[in-house]
C-alpha cells in the first residue's frame, strides 16, 4: 500500500515538474512595450536646418528575443540620425539660396504597437522626410517579429496560409478597395498588385486581421494618401 502511494506521489511530482522543465522558452507572458522618444535640432547661428524626431518601442522582458527586437529599432533610429546629419549640408545650401522661403528639413521615425498573438508581435512603422519641397514623403510599413527568436518575419512567414493563398487574399482585398473607388487609384493598380512579389508587400498583423499598406505612388497618386487594406485570416 505504501509503495503504491509513493508511486502515485512520484508520478504526480514528475507530471508537475517534468512538464514544466520541457516547456519551450517561447511560452511566456506577453511582452511589455515602452517607448523611447528623442528630438534633436541641427542648427547654427539661430537657424534650424534639420529637425529629427524619433519614437521607438522598447520591449522590457529582457529575453534574448526582446533584445534582438529592440536592436532592430535602435538600428532604425541610428539610420534616421545619419540621414538627418547628411541633410544638413543640403539644408544650409537651400537656406543660403532662399532664406525667406526656407523651412527646416525634417526626418522622423515613429512606431505603434499593434498586437501580440500566436507567438508574433506586430508594429506599424512610419518613416518620413521633408526637404523643403511641396510636401514631405513618408513610408508606412509593418514590422512583425517571432517572439521566441526575435526574428523579423517576411509576409510569407506571418500566417499559416501558403504563399499562393496569401497572395490571392491580398489581391482580392486590394481589388475590392480599387473597385469601390477606382478614381482614387492609378489605372494599372490591379496589375501592379498582381505583379508584386509577395514579400515586397508592406504588412502587419492586428487581432484576426492581416494588413497591407500601400504608400504614395505605389498604386495611387500622392493625394490619395496611405492606402490600407485588411482581411480576416
N, C-alpha and C positions, 0 to 999 in steps of 0.2 A: 504494500500500500504506500509506504514511504517512498519507494523507488518510483512509483507511478507519479506521485505528487512532485517529486524532484524533477522528473522528466517533463512534466507539464510546465513547471516553473522555468526550466531551461529552454523549452520551446518558446514560451512567452518572451523570455529575455532575448532570444535570438530574433524573434519576429520584430520586436521593437527596435533593438539596437542594430541588428543586422540590416534591416531595410533602410534605416537612417544612414548607415555607413555607405550604402551603394547608391544613394540618390544622386543624380547628376548635379554638377556645380551650377547649372543654369537655373535650378529651382531656387528662387529667392523672392523676397519682397520686391515690389515694383520700385524702380529707381526714383530717387528724389531729385528733382531738377530745380536748380537755382540758376540765376542769370548773372553774368558779369558784363557790365557796361563801361564804355570808355569813350571819351571825346577828346579831340586834340585839334588845335588850330595851328597851321603853319603860316606864320606871319612875320613881317618886319616893317619897321617904320610906320606902324599903325595900320598897315594894310593886311587883311586876312586873305591869303592867296588860296589856301585849301583847308576845308573842314573835313575832319574824319570822325565818323560816328559808328561805333561798334557795339553790338549786343549779342553775346553768345551764351549758350547753355553750359552749365557745369553739373555733371552727374556726381552725386556726393557719396555713393555707396562704397567707393574705394576699391572695387574689384578691378582685375586686370582689364576686363572688357570696358568698364566705365572709363578707365584711364585712357584706353585706346580711342574711345568716342570723344572724350574731352580733347585729346591730342588732335583729332581731325578738325575740330572747330578752332582750336588755337592756331592751327596752320592756316585756316581761312582768314583768321584775324590778322596774322602776320603778312599774308598776301595783300590784304587791303592796306596795311600800313606801308608796304613797299610801293603800292600803286599811288598812294597819296603823296609820298615823297617824290616819286617820278614826275608827278603832275605839277610840282612847284615851279619848275623852270618854265613850263609852258604857260602857267598862270601868270607868272611875272612878265613874260613877253606880251601876253594878252593885255595885261593891265597897262603896260607901257604904251601900247598902240592905241588903246581906247579906255583911258582911266574913268571917264564919266559913265561909260556903259558897262564897266566891268562888274561882274558878280562872282563871288567866291566860288571856286570849284568845290565839288562835294564828292566824297567817297563814303559809302555807307554799307553796313552789313547788319542785318537783323534776323533773328530766328524766333520761331514759335514752336513750342512743344505741341504736338498733335495728339499722340496716343501711344500707349504701350500695351501690346496684346499679343498673345501667342508667341512669346519669345522675340518680339520685334519692337523697337522703339522708333517713333517717326517724328520728324521735324519738318517744318516749312522754312526754307532759307531764302532770304531776299538780299541780293547784292545790287548796288546801283552806283552810277557816277553821273555827275553833271559837270560839263566843261564849258559853261557859258554859251551854249548854243540855244536853239529854240526850245529844247526840252532835254531833260536827262534821259538816261537809258537804265532800265532795271531788268533784272532777271530773277524770276521766282522758280525755285527748284525744290525738290524733296530730298531729304536725307534720312534713309531708313537703315537701321543697324540691327544686327543679331545681338541680342542682349547677353548671350552666352560667350560669344567670341569677340564682340566689338567690331566685327567686320561690316563695312558698308555694303549694302545689298544692291544689286542691279535690279531693274524692274522684273526681269525674268526669274529672279530669286525671291521675290516678295510674296508670292502666293503659291498655292498648291496646283494652280492651273498649269497646263502645258503652255509653252511659249506661243504655240499656234492659237490656242484657245484664248489666252490673254490678249494677244494682238487683235483677235477678232472682236473681243469685247471693247477694246479701246476704239477701234474703227467704228463699231456700231454706236457707241455713246457719243463720239465726236460728230459722226454724220447726223445724228439726231439733233445735236445743237446747231449744226450748219443748216439743216432743213427748217429749223424753227425760225431762224433769222438769217437767211442767205446773204443779204446785203452787208452784213457785218464782216463777212469773210472774203478772202480772195477767191476768184473764180475756180482756181485749181486746188482749193484747200483739201478737198476729199482725196485727190490723187496724192498730194503731199503727205498726208497722214498714212495712206496706204503704202507709200514707198519708203517711209521712215522705218529704220531698223528698230526692233522692239526696245533694245537697251539704250537707244538715243532719246527716248521719251523722258520727260521730267515728271517723276511720280512720287506719290506719298500715300500713306495709309492712315485712315481715321475711322475708328469703330469698325463697322462691317463694310466700309466703302474703300474703293480704290480711286485715287485722284490722279488726274493728268493735268499738267499746267502747260499752256501754250503762250509764250511771250510774244511781244510785239514783233511783227513782220514774219512770224513763223507760218501762220495760216490766216492772219488777218492784219490790217493796217494798224499803225500806232494808235489811232483814235479809238480803236475797239478795246484797247487796254488788255489786261490779262484775261485770257480765255481759260476757264476752269471747267472740266467735265468730270463726272464721277459715275460710278456704277457699283451696285452691290455685289459683293463676292459670294 
